[in-house]
Amino acid sequence: MLNIIYSEKFVAQFERIPSKKQEIAIKKIDVFRNNPKHPSLKAHKLHGVLKEFFSFSVDHETRIIFEYGGKNTVHFLKIGDHEVYR
């Protein structure tokens, strides 16, 4: 099981999304924690300026940007719509 570290920015963005999306995000984070390659997440490596990071889908509009840390550790950096890539 992965250890997830949440950045301050992630926490602030998470608190601003609607509660219904928060519930969906929590479920997807649980899926990710147990199987980061689960097909429903559509996890992928990013390109360009963000090429060192990865992303997965919470729903059709919402993404989580993350990076791998040490052994079994992931840092969640941002959550939001496609503007999160900027």
C-alpha positions as CSV (number, residue, x, y, z in Angstrom):
1,M,0.0,0.0,0.0
2,L,1.3,3.5,-0.9
3,N,2.0,6.2,1.6
4,I,0.5,9.4,0.2
5,I,1.8,12.8,1.3
6,Y,-0.5,15.8,0.5
7,S,1.0,19.2,-0.4
8,E,-0.5,22.3,1.2
9,K,-1.6,23.4,-2.3
10,F,-3.4,20.1,-2.8
11,V,-5.2,20.4,0.6
12,A,-6.3,24.0,-0.2
13,Q,-7.5,23.0,-3.7
14,F,-9.3,19.9,-2.3
15,E,-11.1,22.0,0.3
16,R,-12.4,24.3,-2.5
17,I,-14.0,21.6,-4.7
18,P,-17.7,20.7,-4.1
19,S,-18.3,18.1,-1.4
20,K,-19.7,15.6,-4.0
21,K,-16.4,15.8,-5.9
22,Q,-14.5,15.4,-2.7
23,E,-16.3,12.1,-2.0
24,I,-15.5,10.9,-5.5
25,A,-11.9,12.0,-5.0
26,I,-11.6,10.1,-1.7
27,K,-12.8,6.9,-3.4
28,K,-10.4,7.3,-6.3
29,I,-7.5,8.0,-3.9
30,D,-8.3,4.8,-2.1
31,V,-8.2,2.9,-5.4
32,F,-4.9,4.6,-6.3
33,R,-3.4,3.8,-2.9
34,N,-4.2,0.1,-3.4
35,N,-3.5,-0.1,-7.1
36,P,-2.0,2.9,-8.8
37,K,-2.3,1.2,-12.2
38,H,-6.0,0.5,-11.9
39,P,-7.5,1.2,-15.4
40,S,-10.3,3.4,-14.0
41,L,-7.7,6.0,-12.9
42,K,-6.2,6.5,-16.4
43,A,-2.9,7.4,-14.7
44,H,-0.2,8.7,-17.1
45,K,3.0,10.5,-17.2
46,L,2.8,14.2,-18.2
47,H,4.7,15.9,-20.9
48,G,6.4,19.2,-21.5
49,V,7.0,21.5,-18.5
50,L,5.3,18.9,-16.3
51,K,7.3,15.9,-17.7
52,E,8.5,14.9,-14.2
53,F,5.0,14.4,-12.9
54,F,2.0,12.1,-13.3
55,S,-1.7,12.5,-13.3
56,F,-4.8,10.5,-12.8
57,S,-8.5,11.1,-13.3
58,V,-11.0,11.6,-10.4
59,D,-13.9,12.1,-12.9
60,H,-14.3,13.5,-16.4
61,E,-13.2,17.0,-15.3
62,T,-11.0,16.6,-12.3
63,R,-7.4,15.4,-12.1
64,I,-4.8,14.8,-9.5
65,I,-1.2,15.6,-10.2
66,F,1.4,13.7,-8.3
67,E,5.0,12.6,-8.2
68,Y,6.7,9.4,-6.9
69,G,8.9,9.9,-3.8
70,G,10.9,7.3,-2.0
71,K,9.9,3.7,-1.7
72,N,6.1,3.3,-1.6
73,T,5.6,7.1,-1.3
74,V,3.7,9.4,-3.5
75,H,3.3,13.2,-3.2
76,F,-0.1,14.6,-4.3
77,L,0.7,18.1,-5.6
78,K,-2.6,19.5,-7.1
79,I,-6.2,18.6,-7.7
80,G,-8.6,20.4,-10.0
81,D,-9.9,20.7,-13.6
82,H,-7.6,21.0,-16.6
83,E,-6.4,24.4,-15.3
84,V,-4.4,22.4,-12.7
85,Y,-1.9,21.7,-15.5
86,R,-1.0,25.4,-15.7
